[in-house]
Amino acid sequence: MKTVLLFLVLVAGTISALSEIRADDDYGDIRSLVKQGEILSLEDILERYPEADYGRLLDLEVEREHGRIVYEMEFLRDDGRVLELEVDAKDGTLLEQEIE
């Protein structure tokens, strides 16, 4: 099911990178929230956190955490380490940053 949701997301252009949407978060709900302006699109988030500054995007998840929708992104940095960012989907605020 996640693969089908990922394909629909990529085709629709709402989210244009690898994505995993938890089972309780329907793709339609995410897309609707973007259209209503409740959350930022992935395109907007990646403009704020570009690969040129953070590294190559390896993975992206859209999740609900503590009542908010969060983009979790993993970037491969030039030094070979992985940078994980958690970003509030509503306003793009960086919530957490971790280097693995």
Secondary structure, DSSP 8 states (H G I E B T S, - for coil): -HHHHHHHHHHHTSS-S--EE-TTS-HHHHHHHHHTTSS--HHHHHHHS-HHHH-EEEEEEEEEETTEEEEEEEEE-TTS-EEEEEEETTT--EEEEEE-
